[in-house]
Amino acid sequence: MRSVPIGIAILSDERPHVYETNNALNMQVVNKWADIIRKGMVNKDGTAPKVVVGSEPITSPRVAQQVGEELHQAGCRVIVMCYNIWCFPFLAWPFVNTVGRELPILSLSNNNGQFPGNVGLLASDGALRQAGIRTHRIVGDIDDVAVHQQVFDWLRAAQAVATIRNEVYGMYGGASMGMDTGFYPLVPMLKTLGCATQQVDQLQLVKVMERDVDEAEVEKAFAWFGKMLGERILYDSKMLTPETLKTQIRLYIAMRMVNKEKGFDFCGLKGQRELTENICLGDVAEMVMNDPYDWNGPKEPFVCATEADSMAAITMQLLKYVSGGIPSLFMDVRLYIPELDLWDWCNSGNHSSWYAAQSWDPAENFKHIRFHPALEFYFKAGGASVEFNAMPGEMTFARMGLWDDKPFMAIVKGESVGLPAEQAKAINQQTDPTWPHVHAKVECRFEEFLTLFPSNHVMGTVGDQVRALNYLCEISGITPIIMGEAGAQRIPPIWERVR
């Protein structure tokens, strides 16, 4: 998975009789933090961000400039400033001005009465904030695993911001069916996250499907689906046939080819109505794009938002990064069941098959999946709809939105609930039993969710990512709207309080 190098340096005292005594201890601390970060930031695919350690403690303006230049030349886009003893706060400036004052900065210190690193942190970090530089602060014992997790959450957030800052979103066909919340808000995104977009007509995909797709790979993929699903491909000789399924496979391959040609980092597919009424339903292509594998073996999940919902795609890309490479979910906010305080969230397409069993082995996931004929009423060109119930477990749900052209992110902790088979079937019948479903509980009241949520589409990922997403928003200048108890406990940063 893509990542950016993390730079870590330690600030010290400028008095020779002090730093000559403490330099070895300071370097021991900063190298220990670097090792903790290397081990704790491994992604799901085994990759990890490079961690670059400043060659010596910062004890003078010249050393600050030298260390800053080392990290700058190493391409560091995320900075951790360590504090282990009292330091001279002005030394933060030649370091930050050299390495890049626009980068995400974490100030990290011990909590030690004999070696008051937190005093140096507050003095130095306070100086940066006086000039309007957004920073975050973590103070705690270097051996405390809870402190480690807080650092990892911040680093995941900073990685997401720093990585997406130079990415391009490929929008195939524009927003679907007049959904204004799906259009790409160019200026707000450039100002906060920095990612750009290019729109490509869906005709380009059709032409690549006709001209350039290797039919041998289509047959290989078709055989793979047959092996994975067998009789759970519910052919009906009309909407779902071997040929309509192969057309969906061609769409995936074409999208993969154009993404590479155009240099897209994530994408959205309009689908309705041009493709769904004339070519095929996009569900299979979107599923496999978001999966961590296909018939060629393991791959990085490539975010693809259905209905070319741009704000959904951005949210999914950020969720992929904060989770360390887990596929992101895209769902319709479809049905609330008051007596169960339960949501049924489903959407034609876009549920990565990984969520069926949360296995990195596709065979394990596909045991729980069926391909249904597309609904002719909506999807006249045919193809397969993908059906399964998401595996139970802790989740975080989120969605980027705009208020008066100002970006915010709605965030709520929750879970995917496992239900008895008959109860799940009865609930799914109320929406669409041929689609993938998440039976979701969220840690907020129905009224709060309904009042604050920005769209008909909701995104999700595994685990508790609320703190990481809050950091992400605060780093980038996006307002976090955290629902439930976690929102009540949030401490707004100083830049939200002083305008």
BELFENLIN-V308808 format. One record per helix or strand of 2 or more residues. SS is the DSSP state (@ for helix, = for strand). FROM is the first residue (numbers start at 1). TO is the last residue. If there is no record, write none. Layout:
# BELFENLIN-V308808
ss=[SS & SS]
from=[FROM & FROM]
to=[TO & TO]
This chain:
# BELFENLIN-V308808
ss=[= & @ & = & @ & = & @ & = & @ & = & @ & = & @ & @ & = & @ & @ & @ & = & @ & @ & = & = & = & @ & = & @ & = & @ & @ & = & = & = & = & @ & = & @ & = & @ & = & @ & @]
from=[6 & 16 & 51 & 61 & 78 & 91 & 104 & 117 & 135 & 145 & 168 & 180 & 186 & 196 & 202 & 215 & 242 & 266 & 274 & 283 & 293 & 297 & 304 & 310 & 329 & 338 & 342 & 353 & 362 & 370 & 384 & 393 & 406 & 421 & 436 & 446 & 457 & 466 & 479 & 485 & 494]
to=[11 & 40 & 53 & 73 & 83 & 99 & 109 & 130 & 139 & 164 & 172 & 182 & 192 & 200 & 211 & 232 & 262 & 269 & 278 & 290 & 294 & 298 & 306 & 322 & 337 & 340 & 347 & 356 & 366 & 373 & 387 & 403 & 416 & 429 & 442 & 452 & 462 & 476 & 482 & 489 & 497]
